[in-house]
Amino acid sequence: MRTYAVKFGGSSLADAEQFRKVRAIIQKDAARRFVVVSAPGARYPGDIKVTDLLDACHSLALKGESFLPELEKIEARFADICAGLGIGLDLKSEFSAIATCINAAPQKDYVLSRGEYLSAKIMAEYLGLPFIDPARCVRFDRDGLLMEEETYDALSRLLRPLPGAVIAGFYGSAPDGGIKTFSRGGSDVTGALVARAVNADLYENWTDVSGLMEADPRIIPDARPVEYISYRELRILSYMGASVLHTDAVRPVSALNIPINIKNTNRPEDAGTLIVSRLPDDHTRRSVTGIAGRKGLSVVQVEKSMVSDGAGFTAVLLDIFKHHRVPFEQCLTGIDTISIVIRSELLESKKDDIIRDIARELSPDTLRIIDRLSMITVVGENAGDSNEVSARLISAVQSAGVSISTINQGAGRLNLIIGVKEADYVRAIRALHASISEG
Ligand code: ASP
């Protein structure tokens, strides 16, 4: 029998109606055995997610102010869901236990985790499946890092004998028994851990979009969903700004080649995006998989005549950034010039010290900082002759009147990264998209 781990995000659990859609999806395919849930998300634009309400409770408690009115709002949301589904969970005692814990010591991770905890309890009862509290099996070490092997072991021992289960996403426990959460959006990671622990055939990640779009739909209104994307391509696009999955959700499943299917709870018939280790060979419909980009970057450009004839210049330069704990995005080297791309917000407060150290240690001929830059990446592992595609993309951007500040083309597969002024960001993305749509 096939086994799927299925994770539902906050928008899929926003109210009783969404819970009903989730049950219909689960009942449609017996393979959907292990269900991971987030906390209820926003029901309409401007509504507040349960996790954000919990965060507000915690902040009030920390300041010594009354958090009970805020906590009552959360209880009312869960009460609505239970009433809509005809579930008789004793919310009164659940919420009085939460209030007691907050009064004793407002521990942030514990407070934030209660949305997933209750959401999973309700879903378990609604589906008639056992509820699994991840505090029993998702383990973090003293530094707050996930203990992967221990977690796989514990999850697998608990889950494998069961026909199915509902597991709360987003949290686990620290060595002292306290609750520890992943970073926000972390239920995606729990879903991936569960998929790996049960060696699932597929990890379905249910959300409110029909997959990853080939480009940001706010810039390209007719952007199409991506049918297939490789783990590697997804990593690049996510790093560059495309947000569809928590970045830590790929590694647990990619190690076992478990595909991830991004699906839409509101349009379950849509195929969604399939994230795989290798794009299918016959998938030649498009040479480019997707485009993503980021603004808010700066470039530090250092030039020194004849420097390429020597050794160690780049190492000294990078050491200066390391010393100031400023990570860089890219390091582009030319003959006698080096350009380091950095997130402007990280550079800002250290700029003067870094310039001083570069001047002192490297005595460059010129040293320039260019701000308000953006980076755009285009990936496509099936691009065939990636040089030819890159040339076409670059010329499309130039024909749109955009001047390109930096170009970085990864070796082999198509992975082009270009730097353009922030003011040209939208124009460049539109030009790139138009060019791939023709190809
Ligand atoms: N509820 C948490 C958040 O809003 C975790 C999650 O949804 O994955 O970030």
Residues whose N, C-alpha, C, O or C-beta is under 5 A from the ligand:
A	BS01	LIG	G10 S38 A39 T51 F170 R184 G185 G186 S187 D188
